[in-house]
Amino acid sequence: MTQDEYHAALPGHADFELPAARAPKPLNGNRPGRRRVLPAANGPAPAQVEAAAPEPDRQRDPVDVWDQRVAAGLAFLRRRLAGAYEVDEFGFDAELTDAVFQPMLKVLYRDWFRTEVFGVENVPDTGGGLIVGNHSGTVALDALMLTVALRDQHPSDRHLRLLGADLVFRLPVLSELARKSGATVACNPDAERLMSEGELVGVFPEGFKGIGKRFSDRYKLQRFGRGGFVSAALRTGTPIVPVAIVGAEEIYPILADLKPLARLLGMPYFPVTPTFPWLGPLGLVPLPSKWLIEFCPPIPTAHLTEYADDPMVVYNLADQVRETIQATLHTLLEKRPDPFGL
Amino acid sequence: MVTGVSRFLGARVAARLAADPRVERVIGLDPLDPPPALAGLLADVELIRADARAASGAIAELGAEAVVHLAVTSAPDPNSGGRAAMKEQNVIGTMQLLAAAQGADRLRKLVVRSSTAAYGASFRDPAVFTEETEPRAVPRGSFARDILDIEGYVRGFRRRRPEVAATVLRFAPFLSSTAETSLTRYFAQPVIPTVLGRDARLQFVHVDDALEILHRSVVEDHPGTFNVAGAGVLALSQAVRRAGRISVPLPEGTLSSVAALARNVGIGQIGLDQIDLFVHGRVVDTSRLVKEFGFSPRTTAAAFDDFIHGHRTGQALNADRLAAAERAILDGIRRVRAAATQDQEHASS
């Protein structure tokens, strides 16, 4: 039960209670997650209840919000420890994603990158969709921010299922986190299975060429692979939604790429940024650029299902998606004259 | 004719077939005598104590109409020859049995036990395997390699005898409250070693459902290859928690060497097959099975629940204890807070 639902269920004083409960939101940057509940439960909890509800009769309410939160937090811990949760066939753990990953990423999304989202109504409310974006930023943070944007801004709170490079799934820990947060290997069988199950699939056709490009090439779309994403969408008749992400290019500007070192470490590139590797772990902190995300109108593909193997149609459609993203990137860049402005 | 009747699955399939009035005669073929525990089941089954080499004559002489090949071992048994004997039985045994079956004129049906290990294990694999998925590389586990060989022989047999209905059943790992496999022994340990940084997606099939599918493929006609697994997925960590065990994540290399050491000493049977499974996980699409057989095996979670019921001992954390702990902590917090508010009221009055 959310806080609002809880208040709606209270008899009588539900109406004037609502603003009081919302008070903590602007107070400390809106982080009422369960993770905060446990340390706060023993000591400062009663004090915070007072701060949140200045009216004197709120304190004597037999069931109060903090009690509910502690109970919810404990129930969550118990479910996790007993294994009483569901994992789908791709390894996606919706409960863990919503309770742990999303709140952590949301801090970056809202407070660090100050992300603004446009055109979220272009993403279908139900059924499958293929979200195709530009890739940048050395580390695939743009993909993660896109999942937060859709979960946070979309009217039906949709989960985005990312398609990741097989390098991600080769590495321990990272592969586990990727699968739990809903990603899977970028291959046509998985993409088609997800789309025909009515999921939103996120794909970045530039791949490592996109995130590993120099800062001087920022906002220049790289080649779009072989267009495998288009044929997967055509085969399932799923609409393609191009999305332009501005801001990720500035978080780790790549000044040089040490190819021999990259080859030695088995990585696709070894970036040298103004802070990495000079400042060590401090160089991993992304620069706080201003982010804009715009979803473009969907391109329907249901009438093109029989052309899924026609290279001409596939190539033209991939090109159309690429042009749309490039044009949207330019208009977004005009909206944001200063990369680090508010 | 059923092969491998001295083993758990073979004995039960033979007994079920013998009890079915549609089946005239059931002959069990095995080089070993069934253990006393299974002998009771096999009262109505005619036993021939012979290996596959001698079977070549038997199939033709007896005029067998259906051959169910279950003599496929999933882990080397150190008491009966280890890996060499396992390969002898799996690969050479299948080759000879199929060669004999090819020459048997009255044969109408061939059912072969295979495994989802046939899909191999690779980082670039799709998350869900359909029957058409080809393995990307030759797997390193011995059982998986045997399975690929066995399926290769079945493909050759299908080419040469297209009129025989050949059914290949790719089973997910078996579980039930009583069955003993290397995986049930693994989950029955109080402390379970897992691979650090990996959380494999697992699927299981309940032994009773596997028996039902095997039975139907003999008495009905279902040519083709089918994945047999319970719907749904359990992550390895989730399965360990549900079983109330404690997992100890080890780096993959360490786990491999510890497992190899344990095998050499003769304790534990975690082979490369299991380690591959725990690194990559394995999930299959069973829609073809459900459509063709009109039967859906119970879900992976239900099969695992049944397994947990049979292995209650050795649980460290179970759902009841966790629920009790949750209530205790919550009550404690409420008492502390109630005391704090009372103190405040005292102070203000």
Chai-1 contact restraints between the chains, C-beta under 6 A:
chainA,res_idxA,chainB,res_idxB,connection_type,confidence,min_distance_angstrom,max_distance_angstrom,comment,restraint_id
A,A41,B,I333,contact,1.0,0.0,6.0,A-B,restraint_1
A,P46,B,A340,contact,1.0,0.0,6.0,A-B,restraint_2
A,V70,B,I333,contact,1.0,0.0,6.0,A-B,restraint_3
A,A71,B,L330,contact,1.0,0.0,6.0,A-B,restraint_4
A,L74,B,E326,contact,1.0,0.0,6.0,A-B,restraint_5
A,L74,B,L330,contact,1.0,0.0,6.0,A-B,restraint_6
A,R78,B,L322,contact,1.0,0.0,6.0,A-B,restraint_7
A,R78,B,E326,contact,1.0,0.0,6.0,A-B,restraint_8
A,L81,B,L322,contact,1.0,0.0,6.0,A-B,restraint_9
A,A82,B,A319,contact,1.0,0.0,6.0,A-B,restraint_10
A,A82,B,L322,contact,1.0,0.0,6.0,A-B,restraint_11
A,G83,B,Q238,contact,1.0,0.0,6.0,A-B,restraint_12
A,G83,B,R241,contact,1.0,0.0,6.0,A-B,restraint_13
A,G83,B,R242,contact,1.0,0.0,6.0,A-B,restraint_14
A,V87,B,V233,contact,1.0,0.0,6.0,A-B,restraint_15
A,V87,B,A235,contact,1.0,0.0,6.0,A-B,restraint_16
A,E89,B,V128,contact,1.0,0.0,6.0,A-B,restraint_17
A,E89,B,V233,contact,1.0,0.0,6.0,A-B,restraint_18
A,E89,B,V283,contact,1.0,0.0,6.0,A-B,restraint_19
A,F90,B,A127,contact,1.0,0.0,6.0,A-B,restraint_20
A,G91,B,R201,contact,1.0,0.0,6.0,A-B,restraint_21
A,D166,B,F123,contact,1.0,0.0,6.0,A-B,restraint_22
A,D166,B,R124,contact,1.0,0.0,6.0,A-B,restraint_23
A,F169,B,F123,contact,1.0,0.0,6.0,A-B,restraint_24
A,R170,B,F123,contact,1.0,0.0,6.0,A-B,restraint_25
A,P172,B,G197,contact,1.0,0.0,6.0,A-B,restraint_26
A,P172,B,R198,contact,1.0,0.0,6.0,A-B,restraint_27
A,V173,B,G197,contact,1.0,0.0,6.0,A-B,restraint_28
A,E176,B,G197,contact,1.0,0.0,6.0,A-B,restraint_29
A,E176,B,R198,contact,1.0,0.0,6.0,A-B,restraint_30
A,E176,B,D199,contact,1.0,0.0,6.0,A-B,restraint_31
A,T184,B,A127,contact,1.0,0.0,6.0,A-B,restraint_32
A,C187,B,P126,contact,1.0,0.0,6.0,A-B,restraint_33
A,P189,B,P126,contact,1.0,0.0,6.0,A-B,restraint_34
A,D190,B,P126,contact,1.0,0.0,6.0,A-B,restraint_35
A,D190,B,A127,contact,1.0,0.0,6.0,A-B,restraint_36
